[in-house]
Each structure stands twice: as C-alpha cells, then as structure tokens.
C-alpha cells in the first residue's frame, strides 16, 4: 500500500537534509496519513479510508459525503 491520501491525493515529497555545514543529503517528507473509519448515512455503511490529517479537517468542516463527492470529481475515487 502506498502512502497516498485517498481523498486529496497527497503523497511523499522529496527534499534535502541540510546540515550546519550546508551539506545536503536527499530525504523524503511523508504525508501525515491516518487510517480512519467513516459512517455514510445515505448508504447506511461504514468505509475505511487512509486520509491525510488536512483531509480530516476538511471532512469535519464540510462532511464526509461532500468530501467524497469532491474526490470523485477530481478523480481520486472511482
């Protein structure tokens, strides 16, 4: 399973570790992902998604059904 948010498509970024002497070595910035269960009242079922914490804030703000609708529009969910 790759570390990609299922609602926003966020994934790992690549950058540098920079020492005090300005030596640079490659590193990876992983997305802050959480495995979470959501209840969808319209379909009367539970779903488990691996979402970023910023997506969790969006779900708390607009609701799970609206967030799923946006993800389908952007092509992250079939």
N, CA and C atoms as a LAMMPS dump frame, in Angstrom:
ITEM: TIMESTEP
0
ITEM: NUMBER OF ATOMS
234
ITEM: BOX BOUNDS ff ff ff
-5.0000000000000000e+02 5.0000000000000000e+02
-5.0000000000000000e+02 5.0000000000000000e+02
-5.0000000000000000e+02 5.0000000000000000e+02
ITEM: ATOMS id mol type element x y z
1 1 1 N 0.843 -1.182 0
2 1 2 C 0 0 0
3 1 3 C 0.887 1.244 0
4 2 1 N 0.688 2.119 -0.951
5 2 2 C 1.481 3.331 -0.985
6 2 3 C 0.923 4.351 0.002
7 3 1 N 1.77 5.262 0.416
8 3 2 C 1.372 6.275 1.379
9 3 3 C 0.812 7.489 0.638
10 4 1 N -0.425 7.337 0.163
11 4 2 C -1.112 8.389 -0.579
12 4 3 C -2.487 8.583 0.034
13 5 1 N -2.875 9.848 0.218
14 5 2 C -4.206 10.155 0.756
15 5 3 C -5.253 9.784 -0.293
16 6 1 N -6.3 9.088 0.13
17 6 2 C -7.318 8.616 -0.802
18 6 3 C -8.312 9.706 -1.19
19 7 1 N -8.352 10.819 -0.447
20 7 2 C -9.283 11.897 -0.777
21 7 3 C -8.619 13.071 -1.478
22 8 1 N -7.395 13.402 -1.103
23 8 2 C -6.741 14.579 -1.679
24 8 3 C -5.621 14.229 -2.636
25 9 1 N -5.133 12.982 -2.601
26 9 2 C -4.043 12.588 -3.478
27 9 3 C -2.674 13.024 -2.997
28 10 1 N -2.584 13.529 -1.763
29 10 2 C -1.281 13.937 -1.232
30 10 3 C -0.387 12.721 -1.089
31 11 1 N 0.909 12.912 -1.419
32 11 2 C 1.859 11.823 -1.294
33 11 3 C 3.204 12.39 -0.86
34 12 1 N 4.201 11.531 -0.778
35 12 2 C 5.509 11.94 -0.272
36 12 3 C 6.17 12.939 -1.212
37 13 1 N 6.914 13.879 -0.591
38 13 2 C 7.717 14.845 -1.339
39 13 3 C 9.19 14.54 -1.094
40 14 1 N 10.048 15.009 -1.989
41 14 2 C 11.48 14.784 -1.859
42 14 3 C 12.149 16.122 -1.567
43 15 1 N 13.108 16.094 -0.647
44 15 2 C 13.842 17.303 -0.309
45 15 3 C 15.232 16.959 0.173
46 16 1 N 15.824 17.865 0.913
47 16 2 C 17.185 17.69 1.394
48 16 3 C 17.243 17.834 2.907
49 17 1 N 18.088 17.011 3.546
50 17 2 C 18.557 17.3 4.894
51 17 3 C 19.711 18.267 4.732
52 18 1 N 19.69 19.37 5.463
53 18 2 C 20.757 20.353 5.347
54 18 3 C 21.438 20.469 6.697
55 19 1 N 22.741 20.151 6.727
56 19 2 C 23.493 20.222 7.972
57 19 3 C 23.934 21.661 8.228
58 20 1 N 24.515 21.88 9.401
59 20 2 C 25.009 23.212 9.758
60 20 3 C 26.097 23.657 8.783
61 21 1 N 26.842 22.693 8.239
62 21 2 C 27.891 22.991 7.267
63 21 3 C 27.34 23.084 5.842
64 22 1 N 26.009 23.09 5.714
65 22 2 C 25.309 23.185 4.432
66 22 3 C 25.532 21.978 3.528
67 23 1 N 25.872 20.822 4.107
68 23 2 C 25.909 19.585 3.33
69 23 3 C 24.475 19.137 3.108
70 24 1 N 24.184 18.682 1.896
71 24 2 C 22.815 18.296 1.564
72 24 3 C 22.759 16.816 1.218
73 25 1 N 21.826 16.101 1.839
74 25 2 C 21.567 14.704 1.515
75 25 3 C 20.075 14.551 1.268
76 26 1 N 19.733 13.7 0.321
77 26 2 C 18.332 13.515 -0.043
78 26 3 C 17.553 12.876 1.097
79 27 1 N 16.283 13.291 1.237
80 27 2 C 15.376 12.703 2.208
81 27 3 C 13.962 12.771 1.659
82 28 1 N 13.04 12.125 2.356
83 28 2 C 11.651 12.063 1.919
84 28 3 C 10.748 12.634 3.004
85 29 1 N 9.827 13.484 2.614
86 29 2 C 8.813 14.028 3.508
87 29 3 C 7.526 13.253 3.258
88 30 1 N 7.164 12.345 4.16
89 30 2 C 5.939 11.571 4.002
90 30 3 C 4.715 12.411 4.36
91 31 1 N 3.603 12.097 3.741
92 31 2 C 2.342 12.743 4.085
93 31 3 C 1.891 12.238 5.453
94 32 1 N 1.216 13.091 6.204
95 32 2 C 0.722 12.739 7.526
96 32 3 C -0.612 12.011 7.361
97 33 1 N -0.559 10.673 7.292
98 33 2 C -1.748 9.874 6.986
99 33 3 C -2.271 9.15 8.215
100 34 1 N -3.596 8.99 8.247
101 34 2 C -4.286 8.295 9.329
102 34 3 C -5.298 7.354 8.705
103 35 1 N -5.394 6.135 9.223
104 35 2 C -6.414 5.187 8.774
105 35 3 C -7.654 5.425 9.632
106 36 1 N -8.789 5.741 9.004
107 36 2 C -9.972 6.172 9.742
108 36 3 C -11.224 5.577 9.132
109 37 1 N -12.17 5.209 10.001
110 37 2 C -13.473 4.703 9.551
111 37 3 C -14.485 5.843 9.558
112 38 1 N -15.304 5.885 8.505
113 38 2 C -16.337 6.91 8.39
114 38 3 C -17.675 6.234 8.139
115 39 1 N -18.724 6.794 8.731
116 39 2 C -20.08 6.297 8.518
117 39 3 C -20.757 7.176 7.486
118 40 1 N -21.318 6.55 6.454
119 40 2 C -22.053 7.278 5.422
120 40 3 C -23.537 6.985 5.625
121 41 1 N -24.29 7.962 6.146
122 41 2 C -25.704 7.7 6.456
123 41 3 C -26.57 7.467 5.215
124 42 1 N -26.223 8.082 4.068
125 42 2 C -27.031 7.904 2.861
126 42 3 C -27.003 6.459 2.377
127 43 1 N -25.833 5.81 2.501
128 43 2 C -25.691 4.426 2.069
129 43 3 C -25.811 3.451 3.229
130 44 1 N -25.892 3.962 4.453
131 44 2 C -26.011 3.173 5.679
132 44 3 C -24.888 2.137 5.776
133 45 1 N -23.636 2.628 5.59
134 45 2 C -22.496 1.713 5.706
135 45 3 C -21.267 2.474 6.211
136 46 1 N -20.29 1.703 6.688
137 46 2 C -19.017 2.23 7.146
138 46 3 C -17.971 2.003 6.067
139 47 1 N -17.073 2.98 5.87
140 47 2 C -15.957 2.804 4.967
141 47 3 C -14.67 3.166 5.707
142 48 1 N -13.578 2.521 5.336
143 48 2 C -12.272 2.812 5.919
144 48 3 C -11.418 3.478 4.857
145 49 1 N -10.887 4.643 5.193
146 49 2 C -10.055 5.395 4.264
147 49 3 C -8.723 5.731 4.915
148 50 1 N -7.678 5.805 4.106
149 50 2 C -6.387 6.307 4.563
150 50 3 C -6.307 7.756 4.091
151 51 1 N -6.503 8.698 5.022
152 51 2 C -6.592 10.111 4.666
153 51 3 C -5.517 10.916 5.39
154 52 1 N -5.17 12.049 4.801
155 52 2 C -4.241 12.96 5.455
156 52 3 C -4.99 13.72 6.548
157 53 1 N -4.245 14.268 7.485
158 53 2 C -4.891 14.996 8.585
159 53 3 C -5.537 16.278 8.082
160 54 1 N -5.014 16.861 7.013
161 54 2 C -5.676 18.034 6.442
162 54 3 C -7.011 17.644 5.808
163 55 1 N -7.092 16.435 5.244
164 55 2 C -8.361 15.944 4.699
165 55 3 C -9.366 15.692 5.827
166 56 1 N -8.871 15.252 6.991
167 56 2 C -9.752 15.064 8.149
168 56 3 C -10.379 16.387 8.559
169 57 1 N -9.594 17.462 8.542
170 57 2 C -10.135 18.778 8.878
171 57 3 C -11.197 19.192 7.866
172 58 1 N -10.972 18.868 6.593
173 58 2 C -11.951 19.189 5.559
174 58 3 C -13.231 18.391 5.764
175 59 1 N -13.094 17.112 6.129
176 59 2 C -14.267 16.272 6.38
177 59 3 C -15.058 16.809 7.565
178 60 1 N -14.364 17.239 8.61
179 60 2 C -15.051 17.814 9.768
180 60 3 C -15.786 19.094 9.398
181 61 1 N -15.266 19.82 8.422
182 61 2 C -15.868 21.099 8.04
183 61 3 C -17.048 20.93 7.095
184 62 1 N -16.876 20.114 6.023
185 62 2 C -17.929 20.02 5.002
186 62 3 C -18.709 18.719 5.041
187 63 1 N -18.226 17.717 5.771
188 63 2 C -18.916 16.439 5.849
189 63 3 C -18.304 15.405 4.922
190 64 1 N -18.518 14.14 5.262
191 64 2 C -17.903 13.05 4.507
192 64 3 C -18.505 12.913 3.111
193 65 1 N -19.799 13.113 2.965
194 65 2 C -20.421 12.933 1.647
195 65 3 C -19.946 14 0.672
196 66 1 N -19.829 15.242 1.126
197 66 2 C -19.341 16.313 0.258
198 66 3 C -17.87 16.1 -0.088
199 67 1 N -17.089 15.613 0.871
200 67 2 C -15.666 15.355 0.621
201 67 3 C -15.502 14.225 -0.388
202 68 1 N -16.315 13.178 -0.273
203 68 2 C -16.257 12.085 -1.244
204 68 3 C -16.671 12.559 -2.631
205 69 1 N -17.66 13.45 -2.691
206 69 2 C -18.118 13.98 -3.966
207 69 3 C -17.012 14.794 -4.637
208 70 1 N -16.289 15.597 -3.837
209 70 2 C -15.174 16.374 -4.383
210 70 3 C -14.048 15.46 -4.879
211 71 1 N -13.75 14.405 -4.114
212 71 2 C -12.696 13.478 -4.518
213 71 3 C -13.059 12.756 -5.81
214 72 1 N -14.337 12.405 -5.978
215 72 2 C -14.768 11.759 -7.219
216 72 3 C -14.66 12.719 -8.387
217 73 1 N -14.979 13.996 -8.168
218 73 2 C -14.882 14.995 -9.227
219 73 3 C -13.442 15.206 -9.663
220 74 1 N -12.509 15.126 -8.718
221 74 2 C -11.092 15.315 -9.037
222 74 3 C -10.431 14.033 -9.545
223 75 1 N -11.129 12.899 -9.44
224 75 2 C -10.614 11.65 -9.986
225 75 3 C -9.806 10.806 -9.025
226 76 1 N -9.841 11.105 -7.728
227 76 2 C -9.103 10.31 -6.761
228 76 3 C -9.859 9.051 -6.362
229 77 1 N -11.19 9.069 -6.517
230 77 2 C -12.04 7.912 -6.202
231 77 3 C -12.837 7.574 -7.439
232 78 1 N -13.002 6.283 -7.707
233 78 2 C -13.763 5.855 -8.88
234 78 3 C -15.239 5.901 -8.62
